[in-house]
Amino acid sequence: MPVKTFLAISGSLRRSSHNTGLLRAVQALAPVGVTIDLYQGLGSLPFFSQDLENGAGPAAVADLRRRVREADGVIIATPEYNSAIPGVLMNALDWLSRPAEGDPVLRDKPTAILGASPSQFGTARGQLVLRQILHRIQTPVVAHPEVTVFQSHRRFAADGAFAGDDFTESLLRALLAELVLLTEHKSLAGIA
Ligand SMILES: Cc1cc2nc3c(=O)[nH]c(=O)nc-3n(C[C@H](O)[C@H](O)[C@H](O)COP(=O)(O)O)c2cc1C
């Protein structure tokens, strides 16, 4: 297994977030050679404005961009808000998609997405929206498996820790394996 470092971004600022808990479970399941760092600065990013786009931009944005640039891949766990994604996550994606005419760090960055929600659809609609946004940014996204953790209120503890089950854990392992493969395809294609 080649050495890979992935940056995990939760789209929730909630202290006991199921999506952050899901990413912690992914961290714990990482195979040998894969390191997953959890990004925790989403709430520090300023609201995107083109007026702030000069040089490296605000310090929090420069830090996020550096972390994405240095990672081999990104893992995004998104809540579903009103059948879409939370504004804080959209804000981060807007920053990462710029400068549009330059070399935005998320373009060509292998990415895996997943999500958890209390509904029976488990963020299926939110992930479709996220997939579409990433397509626009030209971010390659793992196609399968689609990890939609439904009825999350029954599967996460009050502190947000994932209770774990064999089926979901096998999906999380498969998602990680596919992300590793996607990073390999990228190097083979010479995009890196
Ligand atoms: C503004 C808002 C909108 C929401 N809309 C949806 C929705 O469209 N579909 C859904 O399944 N859950 C929806 N929820 C419930 C979230 O899925 C639930 O709060 C989830 O636990 C949030 O993720 P987190 O635990 O990672 O913070 C919504 C919650 C909020 C606060």
The ligand as an ORCA input file, in Angstrom:
! r2SCAN-3c Opt
* xyz 0 1
  C     -31.126     23.868      8.413
  C     -31.285     22.365      8.428
  C     -31.835     21.728      7.336
  C     -31.944     20.328      7.321
  N     -32.425     19.710      6.198
  C     -32.382     18.356      6.114
  C     -32.703     17.693      4.897
  O     -33.041     18.300      3.893
  N     -32.598     16.342      4.871
  C     -32.186     15.613      5.956
  O     -32.087     14.405      5.859
  N     -31.886     16.220      7.133
  C     -31.965     17.566      7.230
  N     -31.614     18.204      8.401
  C     -31.258     17.394      9.568
  C     -29.772     17.060      9.557
  O     -29.575     15.999      8.648
  C     -29.339     16.638     10.953
  O     -29.440     17.728     11.839
  C     -27.923     16.071     10.946
  O     -27.668     15.467     12.189
  C     -26.911     17.179     10.673
  O     -25.630     16.630     10.539
  P     -24.558     16.667     11.745
  O     -25.058     15.706     12.786
  O     -23.292     16.212     11.105
  O     -24.506     18.069     12.260
  C     -31.534     19.586      8.444
  C     -30.998     20.259      9.562
  C     -30.859     21.617      9.562
  C     -30.241     22.313     10.754
*
